[in-house]
């Protein structure tokens, strides 16, 4: 048997991967400091937790602004436009087919990184929930 050469294909650009992990870190920091501010436990001390929380919150807002800028300057916004094509197939897969070992109904590619359900979810989060959370602080 011949050895097959494995070629890595990155669907997500370096910036996208960096943005994703930085955002994850920021959200964890905001949760930890937010819980301390509300008196759940003591880790940093109240004032330090407030300072960290405010700094990370503002940094996240700036990161989100860069993300929106990046979406529209690179054309990546098209990845987030919801579509109903194969939406029902994806819903059936995640509610039943995944437990039966069936193959995923959508193949990812650089031109279609997200399935229809992800597109709908990410649009709702990015366009409604994140801005509402950033304005209210909840």
C-alpha positions as a Markdown table, in Angstrom:
| # | Residue | x | y | z |
|---|---|---|---|---|
| 1 | Unk | 0.0 | 0.0 | 0.0 |
| 2 | Unk | 1.4 | 3.4 | -0.9 |
| 3 | Unk | 1.6 | 6.2 | 1.6 |
| 4 | Unk | -0.9 | 8.9 | 0.9 |
| 5 | Unk | 0.3 | 12.4 | 1.3 |
| 6 | Unk | -2.0 | 14.4 | 3.5 |
| 7 | Unk | -2.5 | 18.0 | 2.5 |
| 8 | Unk | -3.9 | 20.5 | 5.0 |
| 9 | Unk | -6.6 | 22.8 | 3.6 |
| 10 | Unk | -7.5 | 25.6 | 5.8 |
| 11 | Unk | -11.1 | 26.7 | 5.3 |
| 12 | Unk | -10.7 | 29.6 | 7.8 |
| 13 | Unk | -8.1 | 32.3 | 7.3 |
| 14 | Unk | -5.5 | 32.9 | 10.0 |
| 15 | Unk | -7.4 | 36.0 | 11.1 |
| 16 | Unk | -10.6 | 34.1 | 11.5 |
| 17 | Unk | -9.0 | 31.5 | 13.7 |
| 18 | Unk | -7.2 | 34.2 | 15.7 |
| 19 | Unk | -10.5 | 36.2 | 16.0 |
| 20 | Unk | -12.4 | 33.1 | 17.1 |
| 21 | Unk | -9.9 | 32.1 | 19.9 |
| 22 | Unk | -9.4 | 35.7 | 21.1 |
| 23 | Unk | -13.2 | 36.1 | 21.3 |
| 24 | Unk | -13.5 | 32.9 | 23.3 |
| 25 | Unk | -10.8 | 34.0 | 25.7 |
| 26 | Unk | -12.6 | 37.4 | 26.1 |
| 27 | Unk | -16.0 | 35.8 | 26.8 |
| 28 | Unk | -14.5 | 33.5 | 29.5 |
| 29 | Unk | -12.8 | 36.6 | 31.1 |
| 30 | Unk | -16.1 | 38.5 | 31.0 |
| 31 | Unk | -18.0 | 35.6 | 32.6 |
| 32 | Unk | -15.3 | 35.1 | 35.3 |
| 33 | Unk | -15.0 | 38.8 | 36.2 |
| 34 | Unk | -18.8 | 39.3 | 35.9 |
| 35 | Unk | -19.5 | 36.6 | 38.4 |
| 36 | Unk | -16.9 | 38.0 | 40.8 |
| 37 | Unk | -18.4 | 41.5 | 40.4 |
| 38 | Unk | -21.8 | 40.0 | 41.4 |
| 39 | Unk | -20.2 | 38.4 | 44.5 |
| 40 | Unk | -20.3 | 34.8 | 43.5 |
| 41 | Unk | -16.7 | 34.3 | 44.6 |
| 42 | Unk | -13.4 | 36.2 | 45.2 |
| 43 | Unk | -10.6 | 35.7 | 42.8 |
| 44 | Unk | -9.1 | 39.1 | 41.8 |
| 45 | Unk | -10.8 | 41.4 | 44.2 |
| 46 | Unk | -13.8 | 43.6 | 43.4 |
| 47 | Unk | -12.0 | 46.6 | 41.9 |
| 48 | Unk | -9.5 | 44.6 | 39.9 |
| 49 | Unk | -12.4 | 42.5 | 38.5 |
| 50 | Unk | -14.3 | 45.6 | 37.5 |
| 51 | Unk | -11.2 | 47.0 | 35.8 |
| 52 | Unk | -10.5 | 43.8 | 33.9 |
| 53 | Unk | -14.2 | 43.5 | 33.0 |
| 54 | Unk | -14.3 | 47.0 | 31.6 |
| 55 | Unk | -11.1 | 46.6 | 29.7 |
| 56 | Unk | -12.0 | 43.3 | 28.2 |
| 57 | Unk | -15.6 | 44.5 | 27.4 |
| 58 | Unk | -14.2 | 47.5 | 25.5 |
| 59 | Unk | -11.7 | 45.3 | 23.8 |
| 60 | Unk | -14.4 | 42.9 | 22.7 |
| 61 | Unk | -16.4 | 45.8 | 21.3 |
| 62 | Unk | -13.4 | 47.0 | 19.3 |
| 63 | Unk | -12.7 | 43.4 | 18.1 |
| 64 | Unk | -16.4 | 43.1 | 17.0 |
| 65 | Unk | -16.0 | 46.4 | 15.0 |
| 66 | Unk | -12.9 | 45.0 | 13.3 |
| 67 | Unk | -14.9 | 41.8 | 12.5 |
| 68 | Unk | -17.7 | 43.8 | 10.9 |
| 69 | Unk | -15.2 | 45.9 | 8.9 |
| 70 | Unk | -13.4 | 42.7 | 7.8 |
| 71 | Unk | -16.7 | 41.0 | 6.8 |
| 72 | Unk | -17.6 | 43.9 | 4.4 |
| 73 | Unk | -14.1 | 44.6 | 3.1 |
| 74 | Unk | -13.3 | 41.0 | 2.2 |
| 75 | Unk | -16.8 | 39.9 | 1.0 |
| 76 | Unk | -16.9 | 37.3 | 3.7 |
| 77 | Unk | -20.4 | 38.7 | 4.7 |
| 78 | Unk | -21.8 | 36.3 | 2.1 |
| 79 | Unk | -20.9 | 33.4 | 4.3 |
| 80 | Unk | -23.5 | 34.6 | 6.8 |
| 81 | Unk | -26.4 | 35.2 | 4.5 |
| 82 | Unk | -29.1 | 32.7 | 5.5 |
| 83 | Unk | -30.5 | 30.3 | 2.9 |
| 84 | Unk | -33.3 | 27.8 | 3.1 |
| 85 | Unk | -31.6 | 25.4 | 0.7 |
| 86 | Unk | -31.0 | 22.1 | 2.5 |
| 87 | Unk | -32.0 | 23.8 | 5.9 |
| 88 | Unk | -34.5 | 21.1 | 6.6 |
| 89 | Unk | -31.9 | 18.4 | 5.8 |
| 90 | Unk | -29.5 | 19.9 | 8.3 |
| 91 | Unk | -32.1 | 20.2 | 11.0 |
| 92 | Unk | -33.1 | 16.5 | 10.5 |
| 93 | Unk | -29.4 | 15.6 | 10.6 |
| 94 | Unk | -28.7 | 17.4 | 13.9 |
| 95 | Unk | -31.9 | 16.2 | 15.5 |
| 96 | Unk | -31.8 | 12.5 | 14.4 |
| 97 | Unk | -29.3 | 11.6 | 11.7 |
| 98 | Unk | -26.2 | 12.4 | 13.8 |
| 99 | Unk | -27.2 | 9.8 | 16.3 |
| 100 | Unk | -27.5 | 7.2 | 13.6 |
| 101 | Unk | -24.1 | 7.8 | 12.1 |
| 102 | Unk | -25.5 | 9.3 | 8.9 |
| 103 | Unk | -23.2 | 11.6 | 6.8 |
| 104 | Unk | -23.6 | 15.3 | 7.1 |
| 105 | Unk | -25.8 | 16.7 | 4.3 |
| 106 | Unk | -23.5 | 19.6 | 3.6 |
| 107 | Unk | -19.9 | 19.6 | 2.5 |
| 108 | Unk | -17.8 | 22.6 | 3.7 |
| 109 | Unk | -15.7 | 24.5 | 1.2 |
| 110 | Unk | -13.9 | 27.8 | 1.2 |
| 111 | Unk | -17.0 | 29.3 | -0.6 |
| 112 | Unk | -19.5 | 27.8 | 1.8 |
| 113 | Unk | -17.9 | 27.5 | 5.3 |
| 114 | Unk | -21.2 | 27.4 | 7.1 |
| 115 | Unk | -24.3 | 25.2 | 6.7 |
| 116 | Unk | -27.7 | 26.8 | 6.4 |
| 117 | Unk | -28.5 | 26.3 | 10.2 |
| 118 | Unk | -25.1 | 27.8 | 11.2 |
| 119 | Unk | -25.7 | 30.8 | 8.8 |
| 120 | Unk | -29.1 | 31.5 | 10.4 |
| 121 | Unk | -27.7 | 31.1 | 13.9 |
| 122 | Unk | -24.6 | 33.2 | 13.4 |
| 123 | Unk | -26.6 | 36.0 | 11.7 |
| 124 | Unk | -29.0 | 36.0 | 14.7 |
| 125 | Unk | -26.1 | 36.1 | 17.2 |
| 126 | Unk | -24.0 | 38.7 | 15.3 |
| 127 | Unk | -26.8 | 41.0 | 14.2 |
| 128 | Unk | -29.1 | 40.9 | 17.3 |
| 129 | Unk | -27.8 | 39.2 | 20.4 |
| 130 | Unk | -24.2 | 40.5 | 20.5 |
| 131 | Unk | -25.1 | 44.2 | 19.9 |
| 132 | Unk | -27.9 | 43.9 | 22.5 |
| 133 | Unk | -25.5 | 42.3 | 25.0 |
| 134 | Unk | -22.9 | 45.0 | 24.3 |
| 135 | Unk | -25.4 | 47.8 | 24.9 |
| 136 | Unk | -27.0 | 46.3 | 28.0 |
| 137 | Unk | -24.0 | 44.5 | 29.5 |
| 138 | Unk | -26.1 | 41.5 | 30.2 |
